[in-house]
Amino acid sequence: MKFSDKRITYLQMIESVVDRMSNISANIKGFAVAVVAGITALSFANISFTVLALSFSSILIFLWLDIYYLGMERKYKYFYEQKRKGGIVDFKLSLDFKESELKKARATKWQCITSKSIYYFYGPLILLIAVILILKFKGVM
């Protein structure tokens, strides 16, 4: 299939959106690691349990953001494949998908939560912070 210049430009436009989504996701993971490193360092200082618990909530916020951007990235990848295979070149970036299409794109909330890139990354972070909170609460640290 020969692509027209118009289609190539349209596909490049979609690719740039996918690149931004994946970069944002990587940045979120970097911020989450920095927060965990800071929490770990602060946990050895004389800091209150409340401050540590509040900092734990920031990890949950990063987790939610990462799930959101992973879903968006997967939607745009699916959208890209649709347009690459012959969709109409209208230069719109509308992501109004039916539930069945979201499942094909692996972009439902549950599919994003159970993604390896989410639970292999955030699982250990949450576990580490939970252990620090428990140790701090029991007075070990």
C-alpha positions in Angstrom: 0.0 0.0 0.0 1.4 3.3 -1.0 0.9 6.1 1.4 0.1 9.6 0.3 2.0 12.6 1.8 -1.1 13.5 3.6 -1.4 10.1 5.3 2.3 10.1 6.2 2.0 13.6 7.8 -1.1 12.4 9.7 0.6 9.3 11.0 3.6 11.3 12.1 1.3 13.6 14.0 -0.2 10.6 15.8 3.3 9.2 16.5 4.4 12.5 18.1 1.5 12.2 20.5 2.4 8.6 21.4 6.0 9.7 22.0 4.8 12.5 24.3 2.7 10.1 26.3 5.5 7.6 26.8 7.9 10.4 27.8 5.4 11.7 30.3 5.1 8.2 31.7 8.8 7.8 32.1 9.0 11.2 33.8 6.3 10.2 36.2 8.3 7.1 37.1 11.4 9.2 37.6 9.5 11.5 40.0 8.1 8.6 41.9 11.6 7.1 42.4 12.9 10.5 43.6 10.0 10.8 46.1 10.6 7.2 47.4 14.3 8.0 47.8 13.5 11.1 49.7 11.0 9.3 51.9 13.6 6.6 52.6 16.2 9.2 53.5 13.7 11.1 55.7 12.5 8.0 57.4 15.8 7.7 59.3 15.4 11.3 60.6 13.1 12.2 63.4 10.1 12.8 61.3 6.5 12.2 62.2 4.4 9.3 61.0 1.9 11.8 59.5 4.5 13.3 57.2 5.5 9.9 56.0 1.9 8.8 55.5 1.2 12.0 53.4 4.3 11.4 51.3 3.0 7.9 50.7 -0.1 9.4 49.1 2.2 11.1 46.5 3.2 7.7 45.3 -0.5 6.8 44.8 -1.0 10.0 42.9 2.0 9.2 40.6 0.5 5.7 40.2 -2.8 7.1 39.1 -1.2 9.5 36.7 0.9 6.7 35.2 -2.1 4.5 34.7 -3.9 7.4 33.0 -1.1 8.2 30.6 -0.5 4.5 29.8 -4.2 4.2 28.9 -3.9 7.3 26.6 -0.7 6.0 25.0 -2.4 2.6 24.3 -5.5 4.4 22.8 -3.3 6.5 20.5 -1.3 3.4 19.4 -4.6 1.7 18.6 -5.8 4.8 16.8 -2.5 4.9 14.8 -3.0 1.3 13.7 -6.5 2.0 12.6 -5.4 5.0 10.5 -2.3 3.2 9.2 -4.5 0.4 7.9 -6.7 2.7 5.9 -8.7 5.0 8.1 -9.9 8.3 6.9 -7.2 11.0 7.0 -9.1 13.9 8.6 -6.4 15.2 10.9 -8.6 14.7 14.0 -7.3 13.0 17.1 -10.6 11.9 18.5 -10.3 8.9 20.9 -14.0 8.1 21.2 -13.8 4.4 21.4 -16.5 1.8 22.4 -15.7 -0.5 25.3 -14.9 -3.3 22.9 -12.4 -1.2 21.1 -10.8 -0.2 24.4 -10.4 -3.8 25.2 -8.7 -4.5 21.8 -6.4 -1.5 22.5 -5.7 -2.9 26.0 -6.6 0.6 27.3 -9.3 -0.2 29.9 -8.4 1.0 33.4 -8.1 -2.6 34.6 -5.8 -3.6 31.7 -3.6 -0.6 32.5 -3.5 -1.3 36.2 -2.5 -4.9 35.5 0.2 -3.9 33.0 3.7 -5.2 33.9 5.0 -1.7 33.5 2.7 -0.6 36.3 2.8 -3.4 38.9 6.4 -4.3 38.5 7.4 -0.7 39.1 4.9 0.5 41.6 4.4 -2.7 43.5 8.0 -2.7 45.0 7.8 1.1 45.6 4.5 0.8 47.5 5.8 -2.3 49.4 9.0 -0.4 50.4 7.0 2.7 51.6 4.6 0.4 53.5 7.5 -1.3 55.3 9.0 2.0 56.2 5.6 3.2 57.5 5.1 0.1 59.6 8.6 0.2 61.0 8.2 3.9 61.9 4.8 3.3 63.4 6.2 0.5 65.6 9.1 2.7 66.7 11.8 0.6 65.1 13.1 3.5 63.1 
